[in-house]
Amino acid sequence: MHITLEKNDLHDSEAVSENWSASDETIIYDPAVEKMLMQEIGYIYDDEFEKLSLTKIKSELSKTDLYEGIDGSAVASPDFPSYLAALYDIPLLTVDGERVLFRAMNYYLHLANQKRSSLNSRRYTKRQIVRIQEHLQTASDLRQQIVKSNLRLVVSIARKYSQNPHQLEEMICEGNFILLKAVDKFDYALGYRFSTYVTHSVQRHLFRFMKKRQRIRTNEVDFPDSRSYENLGIEEAEDSLLEATRSAHNLMDCMKDVLDDREQFLIRERFGFDGDGKTRTLKSLAGDMGICKERVRQLLNKALNKLNEFAAENPNVINPL
């Protein structure tokens, strides 16, 4: 029996429970599940996970005051666009809230990875797969809570490195990318505040980014004959990229040589090159990065242009776009 797990089934636990609660049939083979089971789930491990239980984690989440009150002291700049101003309506995490959310997020990832590694890669039940996906989705929701509560912090740091609105948006985008990485790397058990950790990480990255930008401008070379995607619709540009890279088995290695971390992230997520094959919308990426959809479009165009120039110079690796 071949069963395909649709995207909505994997992420909507209620729909899955309704359809599968009465069934515990063995899945003989499903490519999507096979790929998921082969991938180690990354998280920050702590010895206390061996003694914790879901009951205790859920109790902490429900009883802890996760957020500080909004006292109105933090006000967005009047020239901020609405999507940035809205960040100041999102409450900050308390010290306890920060610790509880990070512990819960990593504990759910720990459970998912335990269940994943214990399964027979060729013999498992629908119920087992759904439970793993439920843990992953809960961890993702907790991660999003942490990210949203720290977007305002990134804006305040980015303002110090910006001289105009366009530069501010670019610095925010860079900072938000570092924020996403910091959430995955932060070890709550060390006792430090995440806000302190991410502040240092973002400041360090933005300083290096500005220095790199200055060097690029100093040594900038124009390529008048290179094809640009600025005047193409994003769909046309993406179709070109997919066609050009369809037979390139070493695309990820090429991307590491050509694109910066943020551009690699966008290309992987947009085109589904990140292991699970799932693509993401511009709107979804914009939400994660705390920028507008149009800015994501611009960044993708920039990354596509870089790949195009690389392809033109290395046709044996990637066909020119």
Long-range contacts (C-beta under 8 A, 24 or more apart in sequence): 1-25, 1-27, 1-28, 2-28, 2-29, 2-30, 3-27, 3-30, 3-126, 4-30, 4-32, 5-30, 5-32, 5-33, 5-129, 7-278, 10-130, 10-133, 11-133, 11-137, 13-130, 13-133, 13-134, 13-137, 16-130, 16-133, 17-130, 20-126, 20-127, 20-130, 23-126, 23-127, 24-125, 24-126, 24-127, 25-125, 25-126, 26-123, 26-124, 26-125, 27-123, 27-124, 27-125, 27-126, 27-129, 28-122, 28-123, 29-122, 32-276, 32-277, 33-124, 33-129, 34-121, 35-275, 35-276, 35-277, 36-116, 36-129, 36-132, 36-276, 37-116, 37-119, 37-121, 37-124, 38-121, 39-275, 40-113, 40-117, 41-109, 41-112, 41-113, 41-116, 41-136, 42-109, 42-184, 43-105, 43-106, 43-109, 43-110, 43-113, 43-139, 44-102, 44-106, 44-185, 44-186, 44-187, 44-188, 44-189, 45-106, 45-110, 46-103, 46-106, 46-187, 46-188, 46-189, 48-189, 49-106, 49-107, 49-110, 52-107, 54-111, 57-103, 57-104, 57-107, 57-108, 60-100, 60-103, 60-104, 61-100, 61-101, 61-104, 64-94, 64-96, 64-97, 64-100, 65-94, 65-96, 65-97, 66-93, 66-94, 66-96, 66-97, 66-100, 66-101, 66-145, 67-91, 67-92, 67-93, 67-94, 67-97, 67-149, 68-92, 68-93, 68-94, 74-152, 77-159, 79-165, 81-292, 83-291, 83-292, 84-155, 84-172, 87-151, 87-152, 87-155, 87-290, 88-152, 90-148, 90-149, 90-151, 90-152, 91-149, 92-149, 92-150, 92-152, 92-195, 93-146, 93-149, 93-150, 93-194, 93-195, 95-193, 98-146, 98-188, 98-193, 98-194, 98-195, 99-188, 101-142, 101-145, 101-146, 102-146, 102-186, 102-188, 102-194, 103-188, 104-142, 105-139, 105-142, 105-143, 105-146, 106-139, 106-188, 108-135, 108-136, 108-138, 108-139, 108-142, 109-135, 109-136, 109-139, 111-135, 112-136, 112-139, 143-183, 143-184, 146-183, 146-194, 147-179, 147-180, 147-183, 147-288, 150-179, 150-194, 150-195, 150-198, 151-176, 151-179, 151-290, 153-195, 153-198, 153-199, 153-202, 154-178, 154-179, 154-198, 154-202, 154-290, 155-290, 157-199, 157-202, 157-203, 157-206, 158-202, 158-206, 161-206, 161-207, 161-210, 169-291, 169-292, 169-295, 171-206, 171-209, 172-290, 172-291, 173-262, 173-289, 173-290, 173-291, 173-295, 173-299, 174-205, 174-206, 174-209, 174-262, 175-202, 175-205, 175-206, 176-288, 176-289, 176-290, 176-291, 177-261, 177-262, 177-265, 177-289, 178-202, 178-205, 180-288, 180-289, 181-261, 223-309, 226-305, 226-308, 226-309, 226-312, 227-305, 227-308, 227-312, 227-321, 228-305, 229-301, 229-304, 229-305, 229-308, 230-301, 230-305, 232-301, 234-282, 234-297, 234-300, 234-301, 237-300, 237-301, 237-304, 237-321, 238-270, 238-271, 238-300, 238-304, 240-304, 240-321, 241-271, 241-304, 241-307, 241-321, 242-271, 243-319, 244-311, 244-318, 244-319, 244-320, 244-321, 245-318, 245-319, 247-319, 248-317, 248-318, 248-319, 250-317, 251-318, 254-307, 254-310, 254-314, 254-317, 254-318, 255-307, 257-310, 258-306, 258-307, 258-310, 259-303, 259-306, 259-307, 262-299, 263-299, 263-302, 263-303, 263-306, 266-296, 266-299, 266-300, 266-303, 267-300, 267-303, 267-307, 270-300
